[in-house]
Amino acid sequence: MLEVMSTPQQPTAMMRFDTLEDAEKHYKMYARQKGFGVRYCFRKKSEASGELIRASLVCHRAGLKIKRKVDTQNPQPIAPERRRNTSERTNCPARMFVKRRDNAWVVTEINDDHNHPLIKKWSLTGYLRSDRHIPEEEQQFVKLLHSCNLEPSRQMQLLTELHGQREAIGYTDKDLANLLAKFRAEHKYTDMQDTSEYFKSSQHLDKDFFTSTSLMMKIRSNAFTRLMV
């Protein structure tokens, strides 16, 4: 089977991959090298087995923007709607079709023609949605910085120093913020588990633990109520 290389060749018909993920990774790496992003147009499952059997990967500018219907009953809000960080759709025909055959994924059709300018600067292609990701080793580094209570802006500053320049990082401030939110959620869940384990162990050592704890909470609640009156 064909291996996904760091500098991938142009996809061609009958090119074979072990998995759909391998085909996707190869096409994304080729797309970034050439200067465009990639997304799925569709993934088709077998009605009999429920397994994926076909898929289409297209340029990030494929298709056309869906126009919203104007609601005449509800007026537009005074504040303008926040614009999303999306690329303009140009109905670009560039795409790659793959199909599952004999325990492999085969390219059945490839179109490499684009109807829009391609991104020439390598560092800028890293900001396309299909190429934005935080490597696992950097996630662990960010987790360490987060445990040291460093502000997100300071974390990004350190990451910029490590990469040499801001454009070389390959992900945005929002991506970093989302990762930090994930860490905070995990930490909150861990804190809840630790608290639960503490109550369980305390109850095992002292059968009157919950009675005394409830009494203490009731006393504090009554004291707080008197202060608020």
C-alpha positions as CSV (number, residue, x, y, z in Angstrom):
1,M,0.0,0.0,0.0
2,L,1.0,3.6,-0.6
3,E,2.4,5.3,2.4
4,V,1.5,8.9,3.3
5,M,4.7,10.9,2.9
6,S,5.7,14.3,4.3
7,T,5.9,15.7,0.8
8,P,3.0,13.8,-0.9
9,Q,2.7,13.4,-4.6
10,Q,-0.3,14.6,-6.5
11,P,-3.2,12.2,-6.1
12,T,-4.0,10.2,-9.2
13,A,-6.7,7.7,-10.3
14,M,-6.3,4.2,-8.8
15,M,-4.0,5.4,-6.0
16,R,-4.6,3.1,-3.0
17,F,-4.7,3.8,0.7
18,D,-5.0,1.4,3.7
19,T,-7.8,3.6,5.3
20,L,-10.0,6.5,4.6
21,E,-8.0,8.4,7.2
22,D,-4.8,7.8,5.2
23,A,-6.5,9.1,2.0
24,E,-7.8,12.2,3.9
25,K,-4.4,12.9,5.4
26,H,-2.6,12.5,2.1
27,Y,-5.0,14.8,0.3
28,K,-4.8,17.4,3.0
29,M,-1.0,17.4,3.0
30,Y,-1.0,17.7,-0.8
31,A,-3.6,20.5,-0.6
32,R,-1.6,22.5,2.0
33,Q,1.5,22.1,-0.2
34,K,-0.4,23.5,-3.2
35,G,-2.3,26.2,-1.3
36,F,-5.9,25.2,-0.6
37,G,-8.0,23.6,2.2
38,V,-10.0,20.4,2.1
39,R,-13.3,19.3,3.6
40,Y,-15.6,16.3,3.1
41,C,-18.5,16.7,0.7
42,F,-20.0,13.4,1.7
43,R,-19.3,10.0,3.2
44,K,-21.5,7.1,2.1
45,K,-22.2,4.0,4.3
46,S,-23.3,0.6,3.1
47,E,-26.9,-0.1,3.9
48,A,-26.1,-3.7,4.6
49,S,-23.0,-3.4,6.8
50,G,-23.2,0.2,7.9
51,E,-19.5,0.6,7.0
52,L,-18.2,3.5,5.0
53,I,-17.8,2.6,1.3
54,R,-17.4,5.9,-0.6
55,A,-16.3,9.5,0.2
56,S,-15.7,12.8,-1.6
57,L,-13.1,15.3,-0.4
58,V,-13.4,18.7,-2.0
59,C,-11.7,22.1,-2.0
60,H,-12.7,24.4,0.9
61,R,-14.2,26.7,-1.7
62,A,-16.4,24.1,-3.3
63,G,-20.1,24.8,-3.5
64,L,-21.9,28.1,-3.2
65,K,-23.0,30.1,-0.1
66,I,-26.6,29.5,0.9
67,K,-28.6,32.7,0.9
68,R,-30.7,33.2,3.9
69,K,-34.4,33.9,3.4
70,V,-35.5,37.3,4.5
71,D,-38.0,37.2,7.3
72,T,-40.4,40.1,6.7
73,Q,-42.1,39.5,10.0
74,N,-39.0,40.0,12.2
75,P,-36.9,43.1,11.6
76,Q,-33.1,42.8,11.5
77,P,-31.4,43.5,14.8
78,I,-29.7,46.8,15.4
79,A,-26.3,45.3,16.2
80,P,-24.7,43.8,13.1
81,E,-24.3,40.0,13.1
82,R,-20.8,38.8,13.9
83,R,-19.0,37.6,10.7
84,R,-17.6,34.1,10.9
85,N,-14.1,33.4,9.9
86,T,-15.0,31.5,6.7
87,S,-13.8,31.5,3.1
88,E,-15.9,32.6,0.2
89,R,-17.4,29.8,-1.7
90,T,-16.7,29.9,-5.5
91,N,-18.1,26.5,-6.5
92,C,-14.6,25.2,-7.1
93,P,-14.6,21.9,-9.0
94,A,-11.4,20.5,-7.4
95,R,-12.1,17.3,-5.5
96,M,-11.1,13.7,-4.9
97,F,-13.4,10.7,-4.9
98,V,-12.4,7.5,-3.1
99,K,-14.1,4.1,-2.9
100,R,-13.5,1.0,-0.7
101,R,-12.3,-2.0,-2.8
102,D,-10.7,-5.2,-1.6
103,N,-10.0,-3.9,2.0
104,A,-8.4,-0.7,0.6
105,W,-9.5,2.8,-0.4
106,V,-9.0,3.6,-4.1
107,V,-9.0,7.0,-5.8
108,T,-11.7,6.7,-8.5
109,E,-11.7,10.3,-9.7
110,I,-9.5,13.4,-9.2
111,N,-10.0,17.0,-10.3
112,D,-7.1,19.3,-9.6
113,D,-8.5,22.4,-11.3
114,H,-9.4,25.5,-9.2
115,N,-11.4,28.5,-10.1
116,H,-9.8,30.8,-7.5
117,P,-6.3,31.9,-6.6
118,L,-4.3,29.5,-4.4
119,I,-2.5,30.5,-1.2
120,K,1.2,30.9,-2.1
121,K,2.6,31.3,1.4
122,W,3.1,28.0,3.2
123,S,2.6,29.5,6.7
124,L,-0.8,31.0,5.8
125,T,-2.2,27.6,4.7
126,G,-1.9,26.5,8.3
127,Y,-4.7,28.8,9.2
128,L,-7.2,27.1,6.9
129,R,-9.8,25.2,8.9
130,S,-8.7,21.8,7.5
131,D,-5.0,22.3,8.5
132,R,-5.5,24.0,11.9
133,H,-4.6,21.7,14.8
134,I,-2.5,21.7,17.9
135,P,0.1,18.8,17.9
136,E,-0.1,16.4,20.8
137,E,3.3,17.4,22.2
138,E,2.3,21.1,22.2
139,Q,-1.0,20.2,23.9
140,Q,1.0,18.7,26.7
141,F,3.2,21.8,26.9
142,V,0.1,24.0,27.0
143,K,-1.3,21.8,29.7
144,L,1.8,22.4,31.8
145,L,1.6,26.1,31.3
146,H,-2.0,26.1,32.2
147,S,-1.2,24.2,35.5
148,C,1.2,27.1,36.3
149,N,-1.7,29.5,35.9
150,L,-0.1,31.4,32.9
151,E,-2.5,33.6,31.1
152,P,-3.5,32.5,27.5
153,S,-1.8,35.6,26.0
154,R,1.5,34.7,27.8
155,Q,1.2,31.1,26.6
156,M,0.8,32.2,23.0
157,Q,3.8,34.5,23.5
158,L,5.9,31.5,24.6
159,L,4.7,29.4,21.8
160,T,5.6,32.1,19.3
161,E,9.1,32.3,20.7
162,L,9.4,28.5,20.4
163,H,8.2,28.5,16.7
164,G,10.3,31.6,15.8
165,Q,7.3,33.6,14.5
166,R,3.6,33.9,15.1
167,E,2.7,32.7,11.5
168,A,4.6,29.4,12.0
169,I,2.4,28.2,14.9
170,G,-0.4,27.0,12.6
171,Y,-3.4,27.6,14.9
172,T,-5.3,30.6,16.3
173,D,-5.9,32.2,19.6
174,K,-9.4,30.7,19.5
175,D,-8.0,27.2,19.0
176,L,-5.8,27.7,22.1
177,A,-8.8,29.1,24.1
178,N,-10.8,26.0,23.2
179,L,-8.0,23.7,24.3
180,L,-7.8,25.6,27.6
181,A,-11.5,25.3,28.1
182,K,-11.2,21.6,27.6
183,F,-8.5,21.4,30.2
184,R,-10.6,23.4,32.7
185,A,-13.6,21.1,32.1
186,E,-11.4,18.0,32.7
187,H,-10.0,19.6,35.9
188,K,-13.5,20.4,37.2
189,Y,-14.6,16.8,36.6
190,T,-11.5,15.6,38.4
191,D,-12.2,17.9,41.4
192,M,-15.7,16.5,41.6
193,Q,-14.4,13.0,41.6
194,D,-11.8,13.8,44.3
195,T,-14.6,15.4,46.5
196,S,-16.8,12.4,46.0
197,E,-14.0,10.0,47.0
198,Y,-13.2,12.2,50.1
199,F,-16.8,12.0,51.2
200,K,-16.9,8.2,50.7
201,S,-13.7,7.6,52.6
202,S,-14.8,9.9,55.4
203,Q,-18.1,8.1,55.7
204,H,-16.3,4.8,55.9
205,L,-14.0,6.0,58.7
206,D,-16.8,7.9,60.6
207,K,-20.4,6.8,60.3
208,D,-21.5,10.2,61.8
209,F,-19.6,12.2,59.1
210,F,-22.5,13.1,57.0
211,T,-24.6,14.0,60.0
212,S,-22.0,16.3,61.3
213,T,-21.3,17.8,57.9
214,S,-25.0,18.4,57.2
215,L,-25.3,20.1,60.6
216,M,-22.3,22.3,59.9
217,M,-23.8,23.3,56.5
218,K,-27.2,24.0,58.2
219,I,-25.5,26.3,60.8
220,R,-23.6,28.2,58.1
221,S,-26.8,28.6,56.0
222,N,-28.7,30.0,59.0
223,A,-25.9,32.4,59.8
224,F,-25.8,33.6,56.2
225,T,-29.5,34.1,56.2
226,R,-29.4,36.2,59.4
227,L,-26.7,38.4,57.8
228,M,-28.8,39.0,54.7
229,V,-31.9,40.1,56.8
